[in-house]
Amino acid sequence: MSRFDFTPYRRSTVGFDRLFDLLENQARLNAGDNYPPFNISRRGEDNYRITLAVAGFRAADIDITAQQNLLVVQGRKRDEAEDGQELIHVGIANRGFERRFELADFVRVERADLADGLLIIDLVREVPDAMKPRKIAIGGTAALTAVPSDNDDAASAA
């Protein structure tokens, strides 16, 4: 994969440093492990869903941590032999993993469910009312009056 050069954009923009750093870091990090596979879908204007294929993991084996602008999903490997069983063949991947997802501002985790080997994490973007666009009324009731200058005061005194 070729590396993107954001230098021209960095010279002509202000306040986008975090975005450019994020893009450069993601390109570097995504070159590695792709386990577990996942989908990200948009379910509405402000609703998203991350679906991870985590066959062989129980809810107790998975930790989901949401921090500011970061969602971390970790899976812990269980002991291979359970209930005294001897495993003859291991075909279900059960290795530990960590997946990180960068979240936009005001995106929060709404819920997480584990069913049929799929971990489903629903996200919602909730922009605070103070940050939403609002109409500004133009007041037209104030009348304009002339302000007397120093020259007007001298002329009226004479």
N, C-alpha and C positions, 0 to 999 in steps of 0.2 A: 504494500500500500504506500502510495506516495504521501509525503508530509506536506501539509498545507502551510503556506507562509502568510501569516496575518499581519506582517509588518506594515504594508500599505494602509490597512484598516486601522491599525493602532495609531498611526500618525494623524489620521483625520477624524478620529472619534474620541470622545471623552466619556469615561465611566463604564466602558465595556471591557475593561481588563479581565474581570472575573469570567466573562463569557469566553473570551479568547483562550484564557488559561484552561478553562473547563474543556473546550474542544480539543486543544492540544494534548491534555492529559488523557482524555478518553481514547483518542487515537492510539496512544502509547499503551494503555491498559487493556484495550480490547484485542490486542494481538495475542493474548494468552489463552487461558482456559475458557471453554464455552459450556461448562457444566455448572448447574443444570440448564437445559434449554428453557427459553422463556418467550412469551409473546407480550407485547404491549399494545393495547387497543384503546381507542377513544370511543366512549359510549354516549357521549353528548357533548354539549359545548364546554362544560366544566367537569366532566366525569371521565375517569380513566380506569383501566384495569390492567394489572400485571398478573400473568398466569405463568407459574413455574412448574415444570414437570419434575416432581420429587417422589417418584415411585420408591417404595421401601422405607420412607420416613414417616414417623408418627408426629402428631402435633407437639408432643413433648420433646422431640428431637430438633425442633426448629425454633429459632429465636428471630423475632422481627423487631428492629429498633428504628424508630423514626426520630431523627434529630432535625435541626433547622436545615432545610434544603438537602437532606440526605436520608435515604432509606437503606438500611442494611439488613439483608436476610442471610442468616447463618444456619447451616445444618450440621449437626454433630453425628459422627459415625458411631453406630452401636456395635456391641460385641457381635462377632459373626455367629457364634453358636448360642442359641437361646433354648432354654428348657432342656438342656443336656443333649440337644440334637447335634449330630455330626453332619456338617455340610459336605456333600460330595461334589457339587458344582455350584459356583456363585456366578449367576448371570445378571442379577439385578445390582446395578451400581449403588453402592451404599457408602460412598466416600464422603468425607466432610466437604463443605463448600461455604463460600461467602460470595454473595452478590451485592453490589452497591449500585444504587440508582440515585442520580442527582435529580432533585425535585425543584421545580420553579417556585418562586415566591408564592406564598399563600396556598400551597398544595399540602393537604393533610391526608393521612390514612383514615379512611372511614371504617373499614372492616377487613378482616382476613378470615378465610375459610379454607379447610383442607378436606377434599373429597375426591375419591377415585384417582388418587395419586397426583392430583393437581392442587397446588397452593394458589389460591385466588386472593389477590389484594386489590381492593377497591380504593381509589383515590378520588378526592374532590378538591376543586380549586374554589376557595371562598375568599373573595376580595373584600376587605373591610369597607364599610360604607364611606369612611373618610378617604379611601383611596379610589373610589369609583368616580367616573366623570360626572360632573354636575353642571347644570345650567346656571349661569350668572345673569341675574336680572340687571338691566340697565335702568337706573333710576332717572326719570325725566321731570321730576317735580321741582327740582331746585332751579330758581331763577338766577340768571347771570346779572350781576350788577357791576358797574364800572367802579374801579378803585381810583380815588383821586390821587394824582401825582403831586410832587412838591411844587411843580410849576403852576398847577391849578390853585394851590393855596396862596402863592405869591400874587397871582393875577386877581384873586378875589379880595385880597387885602388892599390893593391899590385903588 
